[in-house]
Amino acid sequence: MSIEIIDDMYVPICDYCGTQLKAAHKFKDAITAKKDARWCTYKNNYNVWIDYCPECQNSKPFYK
């Protein structure tokens, strides 16, 4: 999930709770928004990017 394209906009979405950040016109801007919002991003064992919002980082154990 992580960053989805919705109506030609890039929308960061938390892979655990589904929280969305504001849509961005550029992929790079969506990545910046995730960093600014202090989301945790990592690549899992299946080579898929996973994003967690700060609330989920504190409530759900996950492994890097």
PDBQT receptor file of N, H, CA, C and O in Angstrom, charges set to zero:
ATOM      1  N   MET A   1       0.851  -1.178   0.000  1.00  0.00    +0.000 N 
ATOM      2  CA  MET A   1       0.000   0.000   0.000  1.00  0.00    +0.000 C 
ATOM      3  C   MET A   1       0.897   1.242   0.000  1.00  0.00    +0.000 C 
ATOM      4  O   MET A   1       1.207   1.763  -1.072  1.00  0.00    +0.000 OA
ATOM      5  N   SER A   2       1.297   1.701   1.098  1.00  0.00    +0.000 N 
ATOM      6  H   SER A   2       1.046   1.278   1.969  1.00  0.00    +0.000 HD
ATOM      7  CA  SER A   2       2.242   2.805   1.279  1.00  0.00    +0.000 C 
ATOM      8  C   SER A   2       1.858   4.101   0.562  1.00  0.00    +0.000 C 
ATOM      9  O   SER A   2       1.267   4.986   1.181  1.00  0.00    +0.000 OA
ATOM     10  N   ILE A   3       2.177   4.233  -0.720  1.00  0.00    +0.000 N 
ATOM     11  H   ILE A   3       2.658   3.514  -1.223  1.00  0.00    +0.000 HD
ATOM     12  CA  ILE A   3       1.759   5.414  -1.478  1.00  0.00    +0.000 C 
ATOM     13  C   ILE A   3       0.913   4.925  -2.650  1.00  0.00    +0.000 C 
ATOM     14  O   ILE A   3       1.398   4.202  -3.521  1.00  0.00    +0.000 OA
ATOM     15  N   GLU A   4      -0.336   5.323  -2.659  1.00  0.00    +0.000 N 
ATOM     16  H   GLU A   4      -0.729   5.910  -1.951  1.00  0.00    +0.000 HD
ATOM     17  CA  GLU A   4      -1.244   4.927  -3.732  1.00  0.00    +0.000 C 
ATOM     18  C   GLU A   4      -1.548   6.120  -4.618  1.00  0.00    +0.000 C 
ATOM     19  O   GLU A   4      -1.483   7.269  -4.181  1.00  0.00    +0.000 OA
ATOM     20  N   ILE A   5      -1.880   5.832  -5.867  1.00  0.00    +0.000 N 
ATOM     21  H   ILE A   5      -1.933   4.898  -6.221  1.00  0.00    +0.000 HD
ATOM     22  CA  ILE A   5      -2.300   6.881  -6.789  1.00  0.00    +0.000 C 
ATOM     23  C   ILE A   5      -3.824   6.901  -6.793  1.00  0.00    +0.000 C 
ATOM     24  O   ILE A   5      -4.476   5.935  -7.191  1.00  0.00    +0.000 OA
ATOM     25  N   ILE A   6      -4.376   8.026  -6.342  1.00  0.00    +0.000 N 
ATOM     26  H   ILE A   6      -3.847   8.811  -6.019  1.00  0.00    +0.000 HD
ATOM     27  CA  ILE A   6      -5.820   8.208  -6.294  1.00  0.00    +0.000 C 
ATOM     28  C   ILE A   6      -6.152   9.503  -7.021  1.00  0.00    +0.000 C 
ATOM     29  O   ILE A   6      -5.697  10.576  -6.626  1.00  0.00    +0.000 OA
ATOM     30  N   ASP A   7      -6.939   9.404  -8.074  1.00  0.00    +0.000 N 
ATOM     31  H   ASP A   7      -7.309   8.532  -8.395  1.00  0.00    +0.000 HD
ATOM     32  CA  ASP A   7      -7.307  10.582  -8.879  1.00  0.00    +0.000 C 
ATOM     33  C   ASP A   7      -6.073  11.363  -9.333  1.00  0.00    +0.000 C 
ATOM     34  O   ASP A   7      -6.039  12.590  -9.238  1.00  0.00    +0.000 OA
ATOM     35  N   ASP A   8      -5.061  10.645  -9.827  1.00  0.00    +0.000 N 
ATOM     36  H   ASP A   8      -5.089   9.648  -9.904  1.00  0.00    +0.000 HD
ATOM     37  CA  ASP A   8      -3.813  11.240 -10.328  1.00  0.00    +0.000 C 
ATOM     38  C   ASP A   8      -3.015  11.974  -9.263  1.00  0.00    +0.000 C 
ATOM     39  O   ASP A   8      -2.190  12.827  -9.589  1.00  0.00    +0.000 OA
ATOM     40  N   MET A   9      -3.249  11.653  -7.995  1.00  0.00    +0.000 N 
ATOM     41  H   MET A   9      -3.919  10.960  -7.731  1.00  0.00    +0.000 HD
ATOM     42  CA  MET A   9      -2.501  12.243  -6.882  1.00  0.00    +0.000 C 
ATOM     43  C   MET A   9      -1.852  11.108  -6.088  1.00  0.00    +0.000 C 
ATOM     44  O   MET A   9      -2.375   9.994  -6.055  1.00  0.00    +0.000 OA
ATOM     45  N   TYR A  10      -0.725  11.388  -5.455  1.00  0.00    +0.000 N 
ATOM     46  H   TYR A  10      -0.300  12.293  -5.482  1.00  0.00    +0.000 HD
ATOM     47  CA  TYR A  10      -0.015  10.412  -4.643  1.00  0.00    +0.000 C 
ATOM     48  C   TYR A  10      -0.438  10.575  -3.192  1.00  0.00    +0.000 C 
ATOM     49  O   TYR A  10      -0.285  11.646  -2.605  1.00  0.00    +0.000 OA
ATOM     50  N   VAL A  11      -0.979   9.489  -2.612  1.00  0.00    +0.000 N 
ATOM     51  H   VAL A  11      -1.103   8.618  -3.088  1.00  0.00    +0.000 HD
ATOM     52  CA  VAL A  11      -1.521   9.548  -1.261  1.00  0.00    +0.000 C 
ATOM     53  C   VAL A  11      -0.787   8.548  -0.359  1.00  0.00    +0.000 C 
ATOM     54  O   VAL A  11      -0.905   7.340  -0.564  1.00  0.00    +0.000 OA
ATOM     55  N   PRO A  12      -0.029   9.034   0.639  1.00  0.00    +0.000 N 
ATOM     56  CA  PRO A  12       0.591   8.122   1.606  1.00  0.00    +0.000 C 
ATOM     57  C   PRO A  12      -0.482   7.520   2.514  1.00  0.00    +0.000 C 
ATOM     58  O   PRO A  12      -1.339   8.236   3.031  1.00  0.00    +0.000 OA
ATOM     59  N   ILE A  13      -0.431   6.199   2.704  1.00  0.00    +0.000 N 
ATOM     60  H   ILE A  13       0.265   5.617   2.284  1.00  0.00    +0.000 HD
ATOM     61  CA  ILE A  13      -1.414   5.491   3.517  1.00  0.00    +0.000 C 
ATOM     62  C   ILE A  13      -0.673   4.556   4.474  1.00  0.00    +0.000 C 
ATOM     63  O   ILE A  13       0.205   3.801   4.056  1.00  0.00    +0.000 OA
ATOM     64  N   CYS A  14      -1.031   4.610   5.756  1.00  0.00    +0.000 N 
ATOM     65  H   CYS A  14      -1.744   5.223   6.096  1.00  0.00    +0.000 HD
ATOM     66  CA  CYS A  14      -0.440   3.723   6.754  1.00  0.00    +0.000 C 
ATOM     67  C   CYS A  14      -0.862   2.287   6.444  1.00  0.00    +0.000 C 
ATOM     68  O   CYS A  14      -2.044   2.010   6.241  1.00  0.00    +0.000 OA
ATOM     69  N   ASP A  15       0.103   1.385   6.409  1.00  0.00    +0.000 N 
ATOM     70  H   ASP A  15       1.063   1.610   6.574  1.00  0.00    +0.000 HD
ATOM     71  CA  ASP A  15      -0.189  -0.005   6.075  1.00  0.00    +0.000 C 
ATOM     72  C   ASP A  15      -0.854  -0.763   7.217  1.00  0.00    +0.000 C 
ATOM     73  O   ASP A  15      -1.314  -1.887   7.014  1.00  0.00    +0.000 OA
ATOM     74  N   TYR A  16      -0.918  -0.180   8.406  1.00  0.00    +0.000 N 
ATOM     75  H   TYR A  16      -0.545   0.733   8.570  1.00  0.00    +0.000 HD
ATOM     76  CA  TYR A  16      -1.553  -0.872   9.525  1.00  0.00    +0.000 C 
ATOM     77  C   TYR A  16      -2.975  -0.368   9.779  1.00  0.00    +0.000 C 
ATOM     78  O   TYR A  16      -3.907  -1.168   9.867  1.00  0.00    +0.000 OA
ATOM     79  N   CYS A  17      -3.150   0.959   9.899  1.00  0.00    +0.000 N 
ATOM     80  H   CYS A  17      -2.393   1.609   9.828  1.00  0.00    +0.000 HD
ATOM     81  CA  CYS A  17      -4.476   1.483  10.258  1.00  0.00    +0.000 C 
ATOM     82  C   CYS A  17      -5.207   2.161   9.103  1.00  0.00    +0.000 C 
ATOM     83  O   CYS A  17      -6.407   2.416   9.200  1.00  0.00    +0.000 OA
ATOM     84  N   GLY A  18      -4.499   2.455   8.011  1.00  0.00    +0.000 N 
ATOM     85  H   GLY A  18      -3.524   2.248   7.933  1.00  0.00    +0.000 HD
ATOM     86  CA  GLY A  18      -5.139   3.076   6.860  1.00  0.00    +0.000 C 
ATOM     87  C   GLY A  18      -5.200   4.586   6.898  1.00  0.00    +0.000 C 
ATOM     88  O   GLY A  18      -5.810   5.197   6.021  1.00  0.00    +0.000 OA
ATOM     89  N   THR A  19      -4.581   5.208   7.894  1.00  0.00    +0.000 N 
ATOM     90  H   THR A  19      -4.085   4.712   8.606  1.00  0.00    +0.000 HD
ATOM     91  CA  THR A  19      -4.535   6.669   7.963  1.00  0.00    +0.000 C 
ATOM     92  C   THR A  19      -3.892   7.222   6.698  1.00  0.00    +0.000 C 
ATOM     93  O   THR A  19      -2.899   6.681   6.211  1.00  0.00    +0.000 OA
ATOM     94  N   GLN A  20      -4.462   8.301   6.169  1.00  0.00    +0.000 N 
ATOM     95  H   GLN A  20      -5.269   8.739   6.565  1.00  0.00    +0.000 HD
ATOM     96  CA  GLN A  20      -3.941   8.913   4.953  1.00  0.00    +0.000 C 
ATOM     97  C   GLN A  20      -3.398  10.309   5.247  1.00  0.00    +0.000 C 
ATOM     98  O   GLN A  20      -3.945  11.055   6.059  1.00  0.00    +0.000 OA
ATOM     99  N   LEU A  21      -2.319  10.630   4.569  1.00  0.00    +0.000 N 
ATOM    100  H   LEU A  21      -1.874  10.024   3.909  1.00  0.00    +0.000 HD
ATOM    101  CA  LEU A  21      -1.815  12.000   4.598  1.00  0.00    +0.000 C 
ATOM    102  C   LEU A  21      -2.401  12.749   3.401  1.00  0.00    +0.000 C 
ATOM    103  O   LEU A  21      -3.026  12.150   2.526  1.00  0.00    +0.000 OA
ATOM    104  N   LYS A  22      -2.194  14.040   3.376  1.00  0.00    +0.000 N 
ATOM    105  H   LYS A  22      -1.686  14.527   4.087  1.00  0.00    +0.000 HD
ATOM    106  CA  LYS A  22      -2.686  14.875   2.284  1.00  0.00    +0.000 C 
ATOM    107  C   LYS A  22      -2.082  14.417   0.954  1.00  0.00    +0.000 C 
ATOM    108  O   LYS A  22      -0.895  14.101   0.874  1.00  0.00    +0.000 OA
ATOM    109  N   ALA A  23      -2.902  14.389  -0.065  1.00  0.00    +0.000 N 
ATOM    110  H   ALA A  23      -3.866  14.645   0.000  1.00  0.00    +0.000 HD
ATOM    111  CA  ALA A  23      -2.459  13.974  -1.399  1.00  0.00    +0.000 C 
ATOM    112  C   ALA A  23      -1.465  14.980  -1.970  1.00  0.00    +0.000 C 
ATOM    113  O   ALA A  23      -1.553  16.180  -1.712  1.00  0.00    +0.000 OA
ATOM    114  N   ALA A  24      -0.518  14.462  -2.752  1.00  0.00    +0.000 N 
ATOM    115  H   ALA A  24      -0.447  13.486  -2.962  1.00  0.00    +0.000 HD
ATOM    116  CA  ALA A  24       0.507  15.304  -3.368  1.00  0.00    +0.000 C 
ATOM    117  C   ALA A  24       0.496  15.097  -4.882  1.00  0.00    +0.000 C 
ATOM    118  O   ALA A  24       0.128  14.028  -5.370  1.00  0.00    +0.000 OA
ATOM    119  N   HIS A  25       0.902  16.129  -5.613  1.00  0.00    +0.000 N 
ATOM    120  H   HIS A  25       1.200  16.997  -5.216  1.00  0.00    +0.000 HD
ATOM    121  CA  HIS A  25       0.955  16.037  -7.074  1.00  0.00    +0.000 C 
ATOM    122  C   HIS A  25       2.149  15.211  -7.551  1.00  0.00    +0.000 C 
ATOM    123  O   HIS A  25       2.097  14.602  -8.619  1.00  0.00    +0.000 OA
ATOM    124  N   LYS A  26       3.224  15.190  -6.759  1.00  0.00    +0.000 N 
ATOM    125  H   LYS A  26       3.266  15.685  -5.891  1.00  0.00    +0.000 HD
ATOM    126  CA  LYS A  26       4.443  14.477  -7.143  1.00  0.00    +0.000 C 
ATOM    127  C   LYS A  26       4.770  13.400  -6.113  1.00  0.00    +0.000 C 
ATOM    128  O   LYS A  26       4.537  13.576  -4.918  1.00  0.00    +0.000 OA
ATOM    129  N   PHE A  27       5.314  12.284  -6.595  1.00  0.00    +0.000 N 
ATOM    130  H   PHE A  27       5.504  12.141  -7.566  1.00  0.00    +0.000 HD
ATOM    131  CA  PHE A  27       5.704  11.175  -5.724  1.00  0.00    +0.000 C 
ATOM    132  C   PHE A  27       6.706  11.657  -4.674  1.00  0.00    +0.000 C 
ATOM    133  O   PHE A  27       6.604  11.304  -3.499  1.00  0.00    +0.000 OA
ATOM    134  N   LYS A  28       7.662  12.457  -5.104  1.00  0.00    +0.000 N 
ATOM    135  H   LYS A  28       7.744  12.744  -6.058  1.00  0.00    +0.000 HD
ATOM    136  CA  LYS A  28       8.689  12.971  -4.203  1.00  0.00    +0.000 C 
ATOM    137  C   LYS A  28       8.061  13.786  -3.062  1.00  0.00    +0.000 C 
ATOM    138  O   LYS A  28       8.524  13.715  -1.923  1.00  0.00    +0.000 OA
ATOM    139  N   ASP A  29       7.024  14.546  -3.362  1.00  0.00    +0.000 N 
ATOM    140  H   ASP A  29       6.649  14.603  -4.287  1.00  0.00    +0.000 HD
ATOM    141  CA  ASP A  29       6.350  15.341  -2.337  1.00  0.00    +0.000 C 
ATOM    142  C   ASP A  29       5.620  14.441  -1.335  1.00  0.00    +0.000 C 
ATOM    143  O   ASP A  29       5.538  14.770  -0.152  1.00  0.00    +0.000 OA
ATOM    144  N   ALA A  30       5.098  13.327  -1.795  1.00  0.00    +0.000 N 
ATOM    145  H   ALA A  30       5.164  13.059  -2.757  1.00  0.00    +0.000 HD
ATOM    146  CA  ALA A  30       4.434  12.373  -0.898  1.00  0.00    +0.000 C 
ATOM    147  C   ALA A  30       5.450  11.745   0.059  1.00  0.00    +0.000 C 
ATOM    148  O   ALA A  30       5.153  11.536   1.235  1.00  0.00    +0.000 OA
ATOM    149  N   ILE A  31       6.633  11.449  -0.445  1.00  0.00    +0.000 N 
ATOM    150  H   ILE A  31       6.873  11.619  -1.400  1.00  0.00    +0.000 HD
ATOM    151  CA  ILE A  31       7.697  10.905   0.400  1.00  0.00    +0.000 C 
ATOM    152  C   ILE A  31       8.116  11.937   1.444  1.00  0.00    +0.000 C 
ATOM    153  O   ILE A  31       8.309  11.600   2.612  1.00  0.00    +0.000 OA
ATOM    154  N   THR A  32       8.255  13.174   1.028  1.00  0.00    +0.000 N 
ATOM    155  H   THR A  32       8.099  13.448   0.079  1.00  0.00    +0.000 HD
ATOM    156  CA  THR A  32       8.615  14.246   1.958  1.00  0.00    +0.000 C 
ATOM    157  C   THR A  32       7.557  14.403   3.040  1.00  0.00    +0.000 C 
ATOM    158  O   THR A  32       7.890  14.617   4.205  1.00  0.00    +0.000 OA
ATOM    159  N   ALA A  33       6.287  14.299   2.666  1.00  0.00    +0.000 N 
ATOM    160  H   ALA A  33       6.017  14.125   1.719  1.00  0.00    +0.000 HD
ATOM    161  CA  ALA A  33       5.191  14.413   3.631  1.00  0.00    +0.000 C 
ATOM    162  C   ALA A  33       5.275  13.300   4.680  1.00  0.00    +0.000 C 
ATOM    163  O   ALA A  33       5.043  13.541   5.864  1.00  0.00    +0.000 OA
ATOM    164  N   LYS A  34       5.609  12.078   4.239  1.00  0.00    +0.000 N 
ATOM    165  H   LYS A  34       5.798  11.883   3.277  1.00  0.00    +0.000 HD
ATOM    166  CA  LYS A  34       5.759  10.970   5.184  1.00  0.00    +0.000 C 
ATOM    167  C   LYS A  34       6.891  11.247   6.161  1.00  0.00    +0.000 C 
ATOM    168  O   LYS A  34       6.742  11.024   7.362  1.00  0.00    +0.000 OA
ATOM    169  N   LYS A  35       8.002  11.722   5.666  1.00  0.00    +0.000 N 
ATOM    170  H   LYS A  35       8.123  11.903   4.690  1.00  0.00    +0.000 HD
ATOM    171  CA  LYS A  35       9.141  12.024   6.530  1.00  0.00    +0.000 C 
ATOM    172  C   LYS A  35       8.800  13.137   7.512  1.00  0.00    +0.000 C 
ATOM    173  O   LYS A  35       9.126  13.049   8.695  1.00  0.00    +0.000 OA
ATOM    174  N   ASP A  36       8.148  14.177   7.024  1.00  0.00    +0.000 N 
ATOM    175  H   ASP A  36       7.883  14.249   6.062  1.00  0.00    +0.000 HD
ATOM    176  CA  ASP A  36       7.771  15.294   7.882  1.00  0.00    +0.000 C 
ATOM    177  C   ASP A  36       6.791  14.867   8.981  1.00  0.00    +0.000 C 
ATOM    178  O   ASP A  36       6.809  15.412  10.084  1.00  0.00    +0.000 OA
ATOM    179  N   ALA A  37       5.939  13.890   8.667  1.00  0.00    +0.000 N 
ATOM    180  H   ALA A  37       5.924  13.447   7.771  1.00  0.00    +0.000 HD
ATOM    181  CA  ALA A  37       4.945  13.391   9.621  1.00  0.00    +0.000 C 
ATOM    182  C   ALA A  37       5.525  12.303  10.536  1.00  0.00    +0.000 C 
ATOM    183  O   ALA A  37       4.821  11.757  11.386  1.00  0.00    +0.000 OA
ATOM    184  N   ARG A  38       6.814  11.995  10.351  1.00  0.00    +0.000 N 
ATOM    185  H   ARG A  38       7.386  12.439   9.661  1.00  0.00    +0.000 HD
ATOM    186  CA  ARG A  38       7.543  11.018  11.158  1.00  0.00    +0.000 C 
ATOM    187  C   ARG A  38       7.027   9.592  10.999  1.00  0.00    +0.000 C 
ATOM    188  O   ARG A  38       6.967   8.826  11.960  1.00  0.00    +0.000 OA
ATOM    189  N   TRP A  39       6.657   9.253   9.767  1.00  0.00    +0.000 N 
ATOM    190  H   TRP A  39       6.706   9.876   8.986  1.00  0.00    +0.000 HD
ATOM    191  CA  TRP A  39       6.244   7.887   9.490  1.00  0.00    +0.000 C 
ATOM    192  C   TRP A  39       7.488   7.010   9.380  1.00  0.00    +0.000 C 
ATOM    193  O   TRP A  39       8.549   7.474   8.964  1.00  0.00    +0.000 OA
ATOM    194  N   CYS A  40       7.351   5.753   9.753  1.00  0.00    +0.000 N 
ATOM    195  H   CYS A  40       6.489   5.376  10.091  1.00  0.00    +0.000 HD
ATOM    196  CA  CYS A  40       8.428   4.774   9.633  1.00  0.00    +0.000 C 
ATOM    197  C   CYS A  40       8.238   4.021   8.321  1.00  0.00    +0.000 C 
ATOM    198  O   CYS A  40       7.154   3.505   8.048  1.00  0.00    +0.000 OA
ATOM    199  N   THR A  41       9.284   3.959   7.515  1.00  0.00    +0.000 N 
ATOM    200  H   THR A  41      10.164   4.378   7.736  1.00  0.00    +0.000 HD
ATOM    201  CA  THR A  41       9.226   3.279   6.230  1.00  0.00    +0.000 C 
ATOM    202  C   THR A  41      10.353   2.254   6.152  1.00  0.00    +0.000 C 
ATOM    203  O   THR A  41      11.505   2.564   6.458  1.00  0.00    +0.000 OA
ATOM    204  N   TYR A  42      10.017   1.041   5.743  1.00  0.00    +0.000 N 
ATOM    205  H   TYR A  42       9.082   0.790   5.495  1.00  0.00    +0.000 HD
ATOM    206  CA  TYR A  42      11.046   0.026   5.536  1.00  0.00    +0.000 C 
ATOM    207  C   TYR A  42      10.586  -0.967   4.477  1.00  0.00    +0.000 C 
ATOM    208  O   TYR A  42       9.404  -1.028   4.140  1.00  0.00    +0.000 OA
ATOM    209  N   LYS A  43      11.524  -1.735   3.961  1.00  0.00    +0.000 N 
ATOM    210  H   LYS A  43      12.485  -1.685   4.234  1.00  0.00    +0.000 HD
ATOM    211  CA  LYS A  43      11.232  -2.748   2.947  1.00  0.00    +0.000 C 
ATOM    212  C   LYS A  43      11.198  -4.113   3.644  1.00  0.00    +0.000 C 
ATOM    213  O   LYS A  43      12.149  -4.480   4.333  1.00  0.00    +0.000 OA
ATOM    214  N   ASN A  44      10.106  -4.863   3.467  1.00  0.00    +0.000 N 
ATOM    215  H   ASN A  44       9.332  -4.565   2.908  1.00  0.00    +0.000 HD
ATOM    216  CA  ASN A  44       9.985  -6.158   4.133  1.00  0.00    +0.000 C 
ATOM    217  C   ASN A  44      10.742  -7.253   3.368  1.00  0.00    +0.000 C 
ATOM    218  O   ASN A  44      11.432  -6.980   2.386  1.00  0.00    +0.000 OA
ATOM    219  N   ASN A  45      10.598  -8.481   3.835  1.00  0.00    +0.000 N 
ATOM    220  H   ASN A  45      10.038  -8.703   4.633  1.00  0.00    +0.000 HD
ATOM    221  CA  ASN A  45      11.316  -9.611   3.224  1.00  0.00    +0.000 C 
ATOM    222  C   ASN A  45      10.867  -9.921   1.801  1.00  0.00    +0.000 C 
ATOM    223  O   ASN A  45      11.562 -10.630   1.072  1.00  0.00    +0.000 OA
ATOM    224  N   TYR A  46       9.715  -9.398   1.402  1.00  0.00    +0.000 N 
ATOM    225  H   TYR A  46       9.150  -8.823   1.994  1.00  0.00    +0.000 HD
ATOM    226  CA  TYR A  46       9.189  -9.634   0.054  1.00  0.00    +0.000 C 
ATOM    227  C   TYR A  46       9.486  -8.465  -0.883  1.00  0.00    +0.000 C 
ATOM    228  O   TYR A  46       8.920  -8.369  -1.972  1.00  0.00    +0.000 OA
ATOM    229  N   ASN A  47      10.387  -7.572  -0.441  1.00  0.00    +0.000 N 
ATOM    230  H   ASN A  47      10.847  -7.650   0.444  1.00  0.00    +0.000 HD
ATOM    231  CA  ASN A  47      10.807  -6.417  -1.241  1.00  0.00    +0.000 C 
ATOM    232  C   ASN A  47       9.678  -5.398  -1.450  1.00  0.00    +0.000 C 
ATOM    233  O   ASN A  47       9.633  -4.705  -2.467  1.00  0.00    +0.000 OA
ATOM    234  N   VAL A  48       8.778  -5.321  -0.482  1.00  0.00    +0.000 N 
ATOM    235  H   VAL A  48       8.813  -5.884   0.344  1.00  0.00    +0.000 HD
ATOM    236  CA  VAL A  48       7.644  -4.405  -0.543  1.00  0.00    +0.000 C 
ATOM    237  C   VAL A  48       7.844  -3.326   0.514  1.00  0.00    +0.000 C 
ATOM    238  O   VAL A  48       8.167  -3.631   1.662  1.00  0.00    +0.000 OA
ATOM    239  N   TRP A  49       7.652  -2.058   0.127  1.00  0.00    +0.000 N 
ATOM    240  H   TRP A  49       7.389  -1.811  -0.805  1.00  0.00    +0.000 HD
ATOM    241  CA  TRP A  49       7.780  -0.959   1.073  1.00  0.00    +0.000 C 
ATOM    242  C   TRP A  49       6.576  -0.936   2.005  1.00  0.00    +0.000 C 
ATOM    243  O   TRP A  49       5.434  -1.059   1.563  1.00  0.00    +0.000 OA
ATOM    244  N   ILE A  50       6.843  -0.778   3.303  1.00  0.00    +0.000 N 
ATOM    245  H   ILE A  50       7.771  -0.678   3.662  1.00  0.00    +0.000 HD
ATOM    246  CA  ILE A  50       5.816  -0.740   4.342  1.00  0.00    +0.000 C 
ATOM    247  C   ILE A  50       5.946   0.590   5.079  1.00  0.00    +0.000 C 
ATOM    248  O   ILE A  50       7.051   1.033   5.393  1.00  0.00    +0.000 OA
ATOM    249  N   ASP A  51       4.796   1.222   5.350  1.00  0.00    +0.000 N 
ATOM    250  H   ASP A  51       3.899   0.861   5.094  1.00  0.00    +0.000 HD
ATOM    251  CA  ASP A  51       4.778   2.495   6.075  1.00  0.00    +0.000 C 
ATOM    252  C   ASP A  51       3.874   2.392   7.295  1.00  0.00    +0.000 C 
ATOM    253  O   ASP A  51       2.779   1.833   7.230  1.00  0.00    +0.000 OA
ATOM    254  N   TYR A  52       4.351   2.943   8.410  1.00  0.00    +0.000 N 
ATOM    255  H   TYR A  52       5.240   3.398   8.463  1.00  0.00    +0.000 HD
ATOM    256  CA  TYR A  52       3.549   3.031   9.622  1.00  0.00    +0.000 C 
ATOM    257  C   TYR A  52       3.517   4.474  10.101  1.00  0.00    +0.000 C 
ATOM    258  O   TYR A  52       4.550   5.140  10.174  1.00  0.00    +0.000 OA
ATOM    259  N   CYS A  53       2.308   4.952  10.431  1.00  0.00    +0.000 N 
ATOM    260  H   CYS A  53       1.469   4.410  10.372  1.00  0.00    +0.000 HD
ATOM    261  CA  CYS A  53       2.179   6.279  11.018  1.00  0.00    +0.000 C 
ATOM    262  C   CYS A  53       2.731   6.230  12.446  1.00  0.00    +0.000 C 
ATOM    263  O   CYS A  53       2.901   5.140  12.993  1.00  0.00    +0.000 OA
ATOM    264  N   PRO A  54       3.012   7.374  13.057  1.00  0.00    +0.000 N 
ATOM    265  CA  PRO A  54       3.578   7.370  14.414  1.00  0.00    +0.000 C 
ATOM    266  C   PRO A  54       2.712   6.646  15.442  1.00  0.00    +0.000 C 
ATOM    267  O   PRO A  54       3.244   5.985  16.334  1.00  0.00    +0.000 OA
ATOM    268  N   GLU A  55       1.390   6.758  15.334  1.00  0.00    +0.000 N 
ATOM    269  H   GLU A  55       0.958   7.295  14.609  1.00  0.00    +0.000 HD
ATOM    270  CA  GLU A  55       0.515   6.092  16.296  1.00  0.00    +0.000 C 
ATOM    271  C   GLU A  55       0.665   4.579  16.216  1.00  0.00    +0.000 C 
ATOM    272  O   GLU A  55       0.708   3.906  17.246  1.00  0.00    +0.000 OA
ATOM    273  N   CYS A  56       0.746   4.043  15.013  1.00  0.00    +0.000 N 
ATOM    274  H   CYS A  56       0.711   4.589  14.176  1.00  0.00    +0.000 HD
ATOM    275  CA  CYS A  56       0.892   2.596  14.835  1.00  0.00    +0.000 C 
ATOM    276  C   CYS A  56       2.288   2.120  15.214  1.00  0.00    +0.000 C 
ATOM    277  O   CYS A  56       2.452   0.984  15.661  1.00  0.00    +0.000 OA
ATOM    278  N   GLN A  57       3.273   2.954  15.046  1.00  0.00    +0.000 N 
ATOM    279  H   GLN A  57       3.140   3.876  14.683  1.00  0.00    +0.000 HD
ATOM    280  CA  GLN A  57       4.628   2.584  15.448  1.00  0.00    +0.000 C 
ATOM    281  C   GLN A  57       4.674   2.302  16.945  1.00  0.00    +0.000 C 
ATOM    282  O   GLN A  57       5.404   1.417  17.392  1.00  0.00    +0.000 OA
ATOM    283  N   ASN A  58       3.900   3.049  17.710  1.00  0.00    +0.000 N 
ATOM    284  H   ASN A  58       3.308   3.768  17.347  1.00  0.00    +0.000 HD
ATOM    285  CA  ASN A  58       3.896   2.901  19.158  1.00  0.00    +0.000 C 
ATOM    286  C   ASN A  58       2.949   1.819  19.649  1.00  0.00    +0.000 C 
ATOM    287  O   ASN A  58       3.103   1.334  20.770  1.00  0.00    +0.000 OA
ATOM    288  N   SER A  59       1.977   1.431  18.840  1.00  0.00    +0.000 N 
ATOM    289  H   SER A  59       1.852   1.825  17.929  1.00  0.00    +0.000 HD
ATOM    290  CA  SER A  59       0.983   0.475  19.308  1.00  0.00    +0.000 C 
ATOM    291  C   SER A  59       1.155  -0.929  18.744  1.00  0.00    +0.000 C 
ATOM    292  O   SER A  59       0.580  -1.876  19.279  1.00  0.00    +0.000 OA
ATOM    293  N   LYS A  60       1.930  -1.085  17.681  1.00  0.00    +0.000 N 
ATOM    294  H   LYS A  60       2.398  -0.315  17.246  1.00  0.00    +0.000 HD
ATOM    295  CA  LYS A  60       2.079  -2.383  17.036  1.00  0.00    +0.000 C 
ATOM    296  C   LYS A  60       3.561  -2.734  16.925  1.00  0.00    +0.000 C 
ATOM    297  O   LYS A  60       4.342  -1.948  16.388  1.00  0.00    +0.000 OA
ATOM    298  N   PRO A  61       3.952  -3.887  17.421  1.00  0.00    +0.000 N 
ATOM    299  CA  PRO A  61       5.339  -4.300  17.219  1.00  0.00    +0.000 C 
ATOM    300  C   PRO A  61       5.548  -4.705  15.753  1.00  0.00    +0.000 C 
ATOM    301  O   PRO A  61       4.749  -5.448  15.183  1.00  0.00    +0.000 OA
ATOM    302  N   PHE A  62       6.602  -4.221  15.175  1.00  0.00    +0.000 N 
ATOM    303  H   PHE A  62       7.251  -3.618  15.638  1.00  0.00    +0.000 HD
ATOM    304  CA  PHE A  62       6.929  -4.627  13.814  1.00  0.00    +0.000 C 
ATOM    305  C   PHE A  62       8.430  -4.837  13.721  1.00  0.00    +0.000 C 
ATOM    306  O   PHE A  62       9.189  -4.356  14.562  1.00  0.00    +0.000 OA
ATOM    307  N   TYR A  63       8.838  -5.538  12.718  1.00  0.00    +0.000 N 
ATOM    308  H   TYR A  63       8.220  -5.929  12.035  1.00  0.00    +0.000 HD
ATOM    309  CA  TYR A  63      10.237  -5.940  12.608  1.00  0.00    +0.000 C 
ATOM    310  C   TYR A  63      10.840  -5.376  11.342  1.00  0.00    +0.000 C 
ATOM    311  O   TYR A  63      10.237  -5.412  10.269  1.00  0.00    +0.000 OA
ATOM    312  N   LYS A  64      12.021  -4.865  11.490  1.00  0.00    +0.000 N 
ATOM    313  H   LYS A  64      12.510  -4.836  12.361  1.00  0.00    +0.000 HD
ATOM    314  CA  LYS A  64      12.744  -4.310  10.339  1.00  0.00    +0.000 C 
ATOM    315  C   LYS A  64      13.637  -5.362   9.737  1.00  0.00    +0.000 C 
ATOM    316  O   LYS A  64      14.332  -5.094   8.756  1.00  0.00    +0.000 OA
TER     317      LYS A  64
